[in-house]
């Protein structure tokens, strides 16, 4: 299994432990849009959409565009790298307690 998939599985396991609702978004079929973040989550009523990358991965321009649109609409979206996993975990815990920073960066490394 690749590094990105391993990391995605860690993120999903953590979200399950925290009681978050989420789906894995599969792009590339006739009925789905390209460039949508990997996970679509609801955490304590907040829309969160991380694009999961291995440490050396880079988001496409369409992924970056959609992350920006989600943020403009008031949701939380970011490119999430393994080196920022602890930060993401704290962010999820803070969302559960309604303590969060809406202005955090788009790329979490």
C-alpha positions in Angstrom: 0.0 0.0 0.0 1.3 3.5 -0.9 2.3 6.2 1.6 -0.7 8.3 0.8 -3.2 5.5 1.3 -1.6 4.5 4.6 -1.8 8.1 5.8 -5.4 8.4 4.6 -6.3 5.3 6.6 -4.7 6.9 9.7 -6.8 10.0 9.2 -10.0 8.0 8.8 -9.3 5.9 11.9 -8.7 9.0 13.9 -11.9 10.6 12.6 -13.9 7.5 13.5 -12.4 7.5 17.0 -13.5 11.2 17.4 -17.1 10.4 16.2 -16.8 12.4 13.0 -19.0 11.6 10.0 -17.1 11.4 6.8 -17.0 9.8 3.4 -14.1 9.0 1.1 -14.7 11.0 -2.2 -13.9 9.0 -5.3 -13.3 11.2 -8.4 -12.9 10.1 -11.9 -16.2 8.4 -12.7 -18.9 9.8 -14.9 -20.9 10.9 -12.0 -18.3 12.7 -9.9 -16.3 15.9 -10.2 -12.5 16.0 -10.4 -10.5 18.0 -7.8 -12.8 17.4 -4.8 -10.9 16.8 -1.5 -10.3 13.2 -0.5 -12.5 13.3 2.6 -15.8 15.1 3.1 -16.4 15.4 6.9 -18.9 16.8 9.4 -17.3 17.4 12.7 -19.6 18.9 15.4 -21.7 20.5 12.6 -18.7 21.9 10.7 -17.8 21.1 7.1 -14.2 19.9 6.9 -12.6 18.6 3.6 -8.9 17.6 3.8 -7.0 16.7 0.7 -4.7 13.9 1.9 -1.1 13.9 0.5 2.0 11.9 1.1 4.9 14.0 2.3 6.2 14.5 -1.2 2.7 15.0 -2.9 1.5 18.1 -4.5 -2.1 19.3 -5.0 -3.3 19.8 -8.5 -4.5 23.3 -9.5 -8.1 22.1 -9.5 -7.7 20.7 -6.0 -6.2 24.0 -4.8 -9.1 25.9 -6.5 -11.8 23.7 -4.8 -10.0 24.0 -1.4 -10.2 27.8 -1.9 -13.9 27.7 -2.9 -14.7 25.6 0.2 -12.9 28.1 2.4 -14.7 31.0 0.7 -18.0 29.3 1.5 -17.2 29.1 5.2 -16.0 25.5 5.3 -12.6 24.2 6.5 -10.4 22.7 3.8 -6.7 22.1 3.6 -3.9 20.0 2.0 -3.0 17.7 4.8 0.5 16.1 5.0 1.7 13.5 7.5 4.0 16.0 9.2 0.9 18.0 10.2 -1.2 15.1 11.4 -0.8 16.1 15.1 -2.0 19.6 14.2 -5.0 18.2 12.4 -5.9 16.0 15.3 -5.8 19.0 17.6 -7.9 21.0 15.1 -10.6 18.3 15.1 -10.6 18.2 18.9 -10.8 22.0 19.0 -13.8 21.9 16.6 -15.6 19.5 18.9 -15.1 22.1 21.6 -15.8 25.1 19.3 -12.3 26.5 19.6 -10.8 26.9 16.2 -8.9 29.2 13.9 -10.8 29.9 10.7 -7.8 31.7 9.2 -5.3 28.8 9.3 -3.2 28.1 6.3 -4.4 26.1 3.3 -1.4 23.8 3.3 -0.6 21.9 6.5 3.0 20.6 6.5 
